[in-house]
C-alpha cells in the first residue's frame, strides 16, 4: 500500500517551520522519516501536511545549558 496524498513543505528555519505549522492542515514534522514513512504507507499515520525540518541548522546539535 502507498501513502495517501499529502502536502509536503520544507522549512529552512525554525521560524519558517512554525509558520508552516500555523497554515497547514494536520501537520507533522519529519526529520528523516525512518518511522513515519512506513506508518504512512500502511495508513497508520495520515497527516495532511508533512513539514521537513532536517535542513534547519539550529536543530542539528543539542547541548546542556544551565537553567
Biopython code that builds the backbone (N, CA, C, O; Angstrom):
import numpy as np
from Bio.PDB.StructureBuilder import StructureBuilder

atoms = [
    (1, "UNK", "N", (0.844, -1.163, 0.000)),
    (1, "UNK", "CA", (0.000, 0.000, 0.000)),
    (1, "UNK", "C", (0.899, 1.239, 0.000)),
    (1, "UNK", "O", (1.979, 1.229, 0.590)),
    (2, "UNK", "N", (0.459, 2.267, -0.642)),
    (2, "UNK", "CA", (1.200, 3.524, -0.682)),
    (2, "UNK", "C", (0.510, 4.559, 0.190)),
    (2, "UNK", "O", (-0.682, 4.461, 0.483)),
    (3, "UNK", "N", (1.289, 5.555, 0.596)),
    (3, "UNK", "CA", (0.750, 6.626, 1.439)),
    (3, "UNK", "C", (-0.296, 7.434, 0.681)),
    (3, "UNK", "O", (-0.248, 7.550, -0.543)),
    (4, "UNK", "N", (-1.239, 7.988, 1.430)),
    (4, "UNK", "CA", (-2.234, 8.878, 0.844)),
    (4, "UNK", "C", (-1.536, 10.162, 0.403)),
    (4, "UNK", "O", (-0.435, 10.464, 0.865)),
    (5, "UNK", "N", (-2.169, 10.908, -0.480)),
    (5, "UNK", "CA", (-1.585, 12.167, -0.931)),
    (5, "UNK", "C", (-1.503, 13.147, 0.227)),
    (5, "UNK", "O", (-2.423, 13.271, 1.035)),
    (6, "UNK", "N", (-0.374, 13.837, 0.280)),
    (6, "UNK", "CA", (-0.128, 14.808, 1.337)),
    (6, "UNK", "C", (0.455, 16.073, 0.726)),
    (6, "UNK", "O", (0.879, 16.087, -0.430)),
    (7, "UNK", "N", (0.468, 17.123, 1.518)),
    (7, "UNK", "CA", (1.182, 18.343, 1.141)),
    (7, "UNK", "C", (2.535, 18.263, 1.832)),
    (7, "UNK", "O", (2.601, 18.000, 3.033)),
    (8, "UNK", "N", (3.615, 18.488, 1.089)),
    (8, "UNK", "CA", (4.978, 18.383, 1.613)),
    (8, "UNK", "C", (5.617, 19.759, 1.584)),
    (8, "UNK", "O", (5.689, 20.394, 0.532)),
    (9, "UNK", "N", (6.083, 20.221, 2.741)),
    (9, "UNK", "CA", (6.746, 21.518, 2.846)),
    (9, "UNK", "C", (8.122, 21.329, 3.457)),
    (9, "UNK", "O", (8.299, 20.484, 4.335)),
    (10, "UNK", "N", (9.095, 22.103, 3.005)),
    (10, "UNK", "CA", (10.458, 22.023, 3.527)),
    (10, "UNK", "C", (10.770, 23.356, 4.202)),
    (10, "UNK", "O", (10.704, 24.410, 3.570)),
    (11, "UNK", "N", (11.110, 23.300, 5.486)),
    (11, "UNK", "CA", (11.432, 24.503, 6.246)),
    (11, "UNK", "C", (12.941, 24.678, 6.331)),
    (11, "UNK", "O", (13.677, 23.715, 6.546)),
    (12, "UNK", "N", (13.399, 25.927, 6.158)),
    (12, "UNK", "CA", (14.822, 26.218, 6.244)),
    (12, "UNK", "C", (15.222, 26.861, 7.556)),
    (12, "UNK", "O", (16.407, 27.065, 7.823)),
    (13, "UNK", "N", (14.219, 27.183, 8.382)),
    (13, "UNK", "CA", (14.494, 27.791, 9.680)),
    (13, "UNK", "C", (13.385, 27.401, 10.653)),
    (13, "UNK", "O", (12.325, 26.926, 10.245)),
    (14, "UNK", "N", (13.643, 27.605, 11.933)),
    (14, "UNK", "CA", (12.622, 27.302, 12.933)),
    (14, "UNK", "C", (11.409, 28.195, 12.735)),
    (14, "UNK", "O", (10.273, 27.731, 12.836)),
    (15, "UNK", "N", (11.641, 29.481, 12.451)),
    (15, "UNK", "CA", (10.521, 30.402, 12.218)),
    (15, "UNK", "C", (9.671, 29.963, 11.028)),
    (15, "UNK", "O", (8.443, 30.041, 11.073)),
    (16, "UNK", "N", (10.325, 29.503, 9.968)),
    (16, "UNK", "CA", (9.598, 29.030, 8.786)),
    (16, "UNK", "C", (8.791, 27.770, 9.115)),
    (16, "UNK", "O", (7.668, 27.616, 8.635)),
    (17, "UNK", "N", (9.347, 26.877, 9.919)),
    (17, "UNK", "CA", (8.621, 25.671, 10.323)),
    (17, "UNK", "C", (7.379, 26.041, 11.127)),
    (17, "UNK", "O", (6.318, 25.443, 10.950)),
    (18, "UNK", "N", (7.513, 27.025, 12.007)),
    (18, "UNK", "CA", (6.366, 27.468, 12.799)),
    (18, "UNK", "C", (5.304, 28.078, 11.901)),
    (18, "UNK", "O", (4.117, 27.805, 12.082)),
    (19, "UNK", "N", (5.704, 28.900, 10.937)),
    (19, "UNK", "CA", (4.742, 29.498, 10.017)),
    (19, "UNK", "C", (4.007, 28.424, 9.211)),
    (19, "UNK", "O", (2.794, 28.516, 9.021)),
    (20, "UNK", "N", (4.733, 27.409, 8.739)),
    (20, "UNK", "CA", (4.097, 26.296, 8.017)),
    (20, "UNK", "C", (3.077, 25.596, 8.915)),
    (20, "UNK", "O", (1.994, 25.221, 8.466)),
    (21, "UNK", "N", (3.436, 25.425, 10.188)),
    (21, "UNK", "CA", (2.547, 24.746, 11.128)),
    (21, "UNK", "C", (1.241, 25.516, 11.304)),
    (21, "UNK", "O", (0.169, 24.919, 11.397)),
    (22, "UNK", "N", (1.336, 26.831, 11.349)),
    (22, "UNK", "CA", (0.146, 27.662, 11.564)),
    (22, "UNK", "C", (-0.809, 27.639, 10.386)),
    (22, "UNK", "O", (-2.006, 27.865, 10.563)),
    (23, "UNK", "N", (-0.302, 27.369, 9.177)),
    (23, "UNK", "CA", (-1.155, 27.397, 7.989)),
    (23, "UNK", "C", (-1.458, 26.009, 7.424)),
    (23, "UNK", "O", (-2.229, 25.884, 6.473)),
    (24, "UNK", "N", (-0.863, 24.979, 7.996)),
    (24, "UNK", "CA", (-1.002, 23.626, 7.443)),
    (24, "UNK", "C", (-2.231, 22.909, 8.000)),
    (24, "UNK", "O", (-2.761, 23.257, 9.055)),
    (25, "UNK", "N", (-2.662, 21.895, 7.247)),
    (25, "UNK", "CA", (-3.777, 21.045, 7.645)),
    (25, "UNK", "C", (-3.219, 19.755, 8.243)),
    (25, "UNK", "O", (-2.617, 18.951, 7.531)),
    (26, "UNK", "N", (-3.415, 19.554, 9.536)),
    (26, "UNK", "CA", (-2.930, 18.339, 10.206)),
    (26, "UNK", "C", (-1.451, 18.116, 10.046)),
    (26, "UNK", "O", (-1.044, 17.061, 9.562)),
    (27, "UNK", "N", (-0.605, 19.099, 10.447)),
    (27, "UNK", "CA", (0.832, 18.992, 10.189)),
    (27, "UNK", "C", (1.565, 18.009, 11.088)),
    (27, "UNK", "O", (1.198, 17.806, 12.246)),
    (28, "UNK", "N", (2.604, 17.406, 10.535)),
    (28, "UNK", "CA", (3.552, 16.564, 11.273)),
    (28, "UNK", "C", (4.942, 16.956, 10.812)),
    (28, "UNK", "O", (5.174, 17.189, 9.626)),
    (29, "UNK", "N", (5.873, 17.027, 11.771)),
    (29, "UNK", "CA", (7.261, 17.318, 11.429)),
    (29, "UNK", "C", (7.978, 16.025, 11.067)),
    (29, "UNK", "O", (7.703, 14.967, 11.633)),
    (30, "UNK", "N", (8.910, 16.128, 10.108)),
    (30, "UNK", "CA", (9.701, 14.970, 9.719)),
    (30, "UNK", "C", (11.157, 15.399, 9.564)),
    (30, "UNK", "O", (11.454, 16.422, 8.947)),
    (31, "UNK", "N", (12.054, 14.605, 10.129)),
    (31, "UNK", "CA", (13.489, 14.871, 10.003)),
    (31, "UNK", "C", (14.194, 13.564, 9.689)),
    (31, "UNK", "O", (15.090, 13.148, 10.423)),
    (32, "UNK", "N", (13.810, 12.936, 8.640)),
    (32, "UNK", "CA", (14.397, 11.658, 8.256)),
    (32, "UNK", "C", (13.324, 10.717, 7.722)),
    (32, "UNK", "O", (13.435, 10.219, 6.602)),
    (33, "UNK", "N", (12.308, 10.477, 8.502)),
    (33, "UNK", "CA", (11.170, 9.688, 8.040)),
    (33, "UNK", "C", (11.312, 8.186, 8.198)),
    (33, "UNK", "O", (10.508, 7.439, 7.641)),
    (34, "UNK", "N", (12.325, 7.711, 8.952)),
    (34, "UNK", "CA", (12.528, 6.272, 9.068)),
    (34, "UNK", "C", (11.341, 5.565, 9.697)),
    (34, "UNK", "O", (11.086, 4.403, 9.382)),
    (35, "UNK", "N", (10.611, 6.229, 10.573)),
    (35, "UNK", "CA", (9.443, 5.578, 11.173)),
    (35, "UNK", "C", (8.131, 6.124, 10.613)),
    (35, "UNK", "O", (7.144, 5.394, 10.530)),
    (36, "UNK", "N", (8.113, 7.411, 10.225)),
    (36, "UNK", "CA", (6.857, 7.973, 9.733)),
    (36, "UNK", "C", (6.472, 7.430, 8.351)),
    (36, "UNK", "O", (5.301, 7.134, 8.110)),
    (37, "UNK", "N", (7.432, 7.299, 7.455)),
    (37, "UNK", "CA", (7.100, 6.861, 6.097)),
    (37, "UNK", "C", (6.478, 5.459, 6.065)),
    (37, "UNK", "O", (5.468, 5.278, 5.384)),
    (38, "UNK", "N", (7.031, 4.456, 6.769)),
    (38, "UNK", "CA", (6.363, 3.157, 6.779)),
    (38, "UNK", "C", (4.953, 3.226, 7.387)),
    (38, "UNK", "O", (4.039, 2.544, 6.924)),
    (39, "UNK", "N", (4.787, 4.054, 8.426)),
    (39, "UNK", "CA", (3.455, 4.192, 9.025)),
    (39, "UNK", "C", (2.478, 4.836, 8.048)),
    (39, "UNK", "O", (1.303, 4.473, 8.010)),
    (40, "UNK", "N", (2.966, 5.793, 7.256)),
    (40, "UNK", "CA", (2.107, 6.425, 6.251)),
    (40, "UNK", "C", (1.750, 5.432, 5.149)),
    (40, "UNK", "O", (0.618, 5.420, 4.667)),
    (41, "UNK", "N", (2.713, 4.597, 4.748)),
    (41, "UNK", "CA", (2.432, 3.597, 3.713)),
    (41, "UNK", "C", (1.373, 2.594, 4.156)),
    (41, "UNK", "O", (0.577, 2.125, 3.342)),
    (42, "UNK", "N", (1.365, 2.268, 5.436)),
    (42, "UNK", "CA", (0.362, 1.345, 5.971)),
    (42, "UNK", "C", (-0.922, 2.060, 6.401)),
    (42, "UNK", "O", (-1.858, 1.434, 6.899)),
    (43, "UNK", "N", (-0.949, 3.380, 6.198)),
    (43, "UNK", "CA", (-2.080, 4.232, 6.568)),
    (43, "UNK", "C", (-2.358, 4.223, 8.069)),
    (43, "UNK", "O", (-3.496, 4.407, 8.501)),
    (44, "UNK", "N", (-1.297, 4.006, 8.865)),
    (44, "UNK", "CA", (-1.411, 4.112, 10.310)),
    (44, "UNK", "C", (-1.221, 5.560, 10.752)),
    (44, "UNK", "O", (-1.691, 5.957, 11.818)),
    (45, "UNK", "N", (-0.537, 6.339, 9.937)),
    (45, "UNK", "CA", (-0.388, 7.781, 10.141)),
    (45, "UNK", "C", (-0.818, 8.451, 8.847)),
    (45, "UNK", "O", (-0.359, 8.079, 7.767)),
    (46, "UNK", "N", (-1.698, 9.438, 8.955)),
    (46, "UNK", "CA", (-2.192, 10.110, 7.757)),
    (46, "UNK", "C", (-2.229, 11.628, 7.968)),
    (46, "UNK", "O", (-3.303, 12.222, 8.054)),
    (47, "UNK", "N", (-1.045, 12.248, 8.050)),
    (47, "UNK", "CA", (-1.017, 13.695, 8.217)),
    (47, "UNK", "C", (-1.480, 14.389, 6.942)),
    (47, "UNK", "O", (-1.297, 13.876, 5.838)),
    (48, "UNK", "N", (-2.079, 15.559, 7.111)),
    (48, "UNK", "CA", (-2.477, 16.344, 5.944)),
    (48, "UNK", "C", (-1.280, 17.021, 5.309)),
    (48, "UNK", "O", (-1.230, 17.211, 4.094)),
    (49, "UNK", "N", (-0.310, 17.386, 6.146)),
    (49, "UNK", "CA", (0.890, 18.078, 5.689)),
    (49, "UNK", "C", (2.103, 17.537, 6.432)),
    (49, "UNK", "O", (2.060, 17.347, 7.648)),
    (50, "UNK", "N", (3.183, 17.291, 5.699)),
    (50, "UNK", "CA", (4.455, 16.900, 6.301)),
    (50, "UNK", "C", (5.407, 18.073, 6.135)),
    (50, "UNK", "O", (5.600, 18.578, 5.029)),
    (51, "UNK", "N", (6.003, 18.503, 7.248)),
    (51, "UNK", "CA", (6.948, 19.613, 7.235)),
    (51, "UNK", "C", (8.339, 19.050, 7.500)),
    (51, "UNK", "O", (8.626, 18.578, 8.600)),
    (52, "UNK", "N", (9.193, 19.104, 6.495)),
    (52, "UNK", "CA", (10.558, 18.592, 6.580)),
    (52, "UNK", "C", (11.419, 19.598, 7.344)),
    (52, "UNK", "O", (11.514, 20.762, 6.954)),
    (53, "UNK", "N", (12.046, 19.145, 8.438)),
    (53, "UNK", "CA", (12.861, 20.042, 9.257)),
    (53, "UNK", "C", (14.329, 19.617, 9.310)),
    (53, "UNK", "O", (15.093, 20.177, 10.096)),
    (54, "UNK", "N", (14.736, 18.663, 8.512)),
    (54, "UNK", "CA", (16.114, 18.166, 8.577)),
    (54, "UNK", "C", (17.137, 19.170, 8.057)),
    (54, "UNK", "O", (18.329, 19.013, 8.325)),
    (55, "UNK", "N", (16.711, 20.196, 7.322)),
    (55, "UNK", "CA", (17.637, 21.187, 6.782)),
    (55, "UNK", "C", (17.831, 22.395, 7.695)),
    (55, "UNK", "O", (18.501, 23.351, 7.304)),
    (56, "UNK", "N", (17.265, 22.377, 8.893)),
    (56, "UNK", "CA", (17.371, 23.513, 9.793)),
    (56, "UNK", "C", (18.653, 23.374, 10.622)),
    (56, "UNK", "O", (18.752, 22.484, 11.466)),
    (57, "UNK", "N", (19.637, 24.258, 10.381)),
    (57, "UNK", "CA", (20.922, 24.148, 11.081)),
    (57, "UNK", "C", (20.795, 24.203, 12.603)),
    (57, "UNK", "O", (21.537, 23.512, 13.302)),
    (58, "UNK", "N", (19.880, 25.001, 13.126)),
    (58, "UNK", "CA", (19.731, 25.147, 14.577)),
    (58, "UNK", "C", (19.293, 23.853, 15.256)),
    (58, "UNK", "O", (19.440, 23.723, 16.471)),
    (59, "UNK", "N", (18.761, 22.896, 14.505)),
    (59, "UNK", "CA", (18.291, 21.638, 15.081)),
    (59, "UNK", "C", (19.303, 20.502, 14.943)),
    (59, "UNK", "O", (19.003, 19.360, 15.290)),
    (60, "UNK", "N", (20.480, 20.805, 14.445)),
    (60, "UNK", "CA", (21.482, 19.757, 14.224)),
    (60, "UNK", "C", (22.349, 19.463, 15.434)),
    (60, "UNK", "O", (23.143, 18.522, 15.403)),
    (61, "UNK", "N", (22.219, 20.228, 16.481)),
    (61, "UNK", "CA", (23.009, 19.968, 17.680)),
    (61, "UNK", "C", (22.162, 20.172, 18.920)),
    (61, "UNK", "O", (21.161, 20.889, 18.906)),
    (62, "UNK", "N", (22.581, 19.535, 19.971)),
    (62, "UNK", "CA", (21.932, 19.753, 21.261)),
    (62, "UNK", "C", (23.027, 19.911, 22.302)),
    (62, "UNK", "O", (24.116, 19.351, 22.173)),
    (63, "UNK", "N", (22.724, 20.668, 23.317)),
    (63, "UNK", "CA", (23.706, 20.874, 24.367)),
    (63, "UNK", "C", (22.998, 21.196, 25.660)),
    (63, "UNK", "O", (21.874, 21.700, 25.659)),
    (64, "UNK", "N", (23.651, 20.908, 26.745)),
    (64, "UNK", "CA", (23.095, 21.186, 28.069)),
    (64, "UNK", "C", (23.426, 22.642, 28.429)),
    (64, "UNK", "O", (24.576, 23.075, 28.345)),
    (65, "UNK", "N", (22.403, 23.368, 28.826)),
    (65, "UNK", "CA", (22.576, 24.756, 29.246)),
    (65, "UNK", "C", (22.036, 24.891, 30.655)),
    (65, "UNK", "O", (20.902, 24.493, 30.922)),
    (66, "UNK", "N", (22.825, 25.445, 31.559)),
    (66, "UNK", "CA", (22.372, 25.633, 32.941)),
    (66, "UNK", "C", (21.099, 26.470, 32.980)),
    (66, "UNK", "O", (21.001, 27.508, 32.326)),
    (67, "UNK", "N", (20.124, 25.999, 33.760)),
    (67, "UNK", "CA", (18.886, 26.749, 33.927)),
    (67, "UNK", "C", (17.937, 26.495, 32.837)),
    (67, "UNK", "O", (16.840, 27.054, 32.830)),
]
sb = StructureBuilder()
sb.init_structure("model")
sb.init_model(0)
sb.init_chain("A")
sb.init_seg("    ")
for serial, (resi, resn, name, xyz) in enumerate(atoms, 1):
    if name == "N":
        sb.init_residue(resn, " ", resi, " ")
    sb.init_atom(name, np.array(xyz, "f"), 0.0, 1.0, " ", f" {name:<3s}", serial, name[0])
structure = sb.get_structure()
